[in-house]
Amino acid sequence: MLQPYACDPAASRGRRHLEAQAPTRSEYQRDRDRIVHSTSFRRLVYKTQVFLNHEGDLFRTRLTHSLEVAQLGRSIARSLGLSEDLVEAVALAHDLGHTPFGHAGQDALNECLRAAEPTSGGFEHNQQSLRVVDSLEERYPDFDGLNLTFETREGILKHCSRRYAESLERREPGGIGRRFIDRAQPSLEAQLCNLADEIAYNAHDVDDGARSGLIRIEQLEEVTLFSRFQREALAQRPSLTGRRLLFDTIRRMLSAQVYDVLDATRASLNNAQPNHVDDVRDAPVLVCFSEAMARESIELKQFLRVNLYRHPQVVSTTDRAKEVIRDLFAAYRAHPDEWAAEGETASLRKLSDYIAGMTDRFAMREHERLTGRRLFDE
């Protein structure tokens, strides 16, 4: 029941390496399955979202975050007549390139790579996710990577610099780098994953922040989006308190954001009148919040940035995480025999690939082994 502006797996722009079609699965279903069975996907269970894996069993990881994005994305895609399978594939793959320790690890690895090789372009997890599925996974005898379809790869590459887009265009003329040069939009499915990602992490960071005790409910009551649905929950169930009240408030927030995206996107589609996926690429961003919901979402993000991500306890953890990455980079750079396979050219890019692929706990253990110092208690 796909709409004419959705990505149709039967009309996919294909894979970089030609393969026979699967007899029982669409091209996007096949992409999803390859992602789920990849090594990089399994590693996400031990990679940080906000809180390190050893800080609590119930905090989100990159894996649970990706599953939540996929769930939200599929629900919205179904109502809009978009490809659920493509949305799921992009959602499950969008964080495959994340370093250990989340954004702190990314920032530290970027700094190390730029300092060691200023012309390298540094490190960016979104580009690394593409690198994982295009090159780093080693599961097939005839090619590197997972050989995913153009549409899934396009969705994974959420943003990139002009320089990186041009390098992609040189290697793959007319490929996934082209839209950044032409300032065009990706598919509606890719746009939907971007917004589902935002909805998911705002909601679960509220939950994890409150669970950790770093955010108090009284603080959240000053945030418009949260307070509105807390009042609604209490109006229907005045006896609600504690975690049940928190969960009910977050549930209502999520539902309201989903319905808002549906209404706002239908309105933008009605205005743009796309009849083909190529019409989507030439239009402005069409999957969106209403203006009012966008303002409330920004307010919530700003609240989380100030009160959770910059909380002294979180900053202390991220500072130590950055130290781990910097020390690993220096140690491995000085002793490539510690990580490079025999006969392999030990380039800085391959070194960054190796570190980026680590889980939090493996990075901590390697750091202790190489330096004799324990920066985290597991």
NORSUL-V246658 format. One record per helix or strand of 2 or more residues. SS is the DSSP state (alpha for helix, beta for strand). FROM is the first residue (numbers start at 1). TO is the last residue. Records with the same first field share a line. If there is no record, write none. Layout:
SS->FROM-TO / FROM-TO
This chain:
alpha->9-11 / 27-36 / 39-46 / 53-55 / 62-80 / 84-93 / 102-116 / 118-120 / 125-136 / 150-156 / 162-171 / 178-182 / 188-212 / 217-220 / 224-236 / 242-272 / 277-282 / 291-309 / 312-334 / 336-338 / 348-356 / 360-371
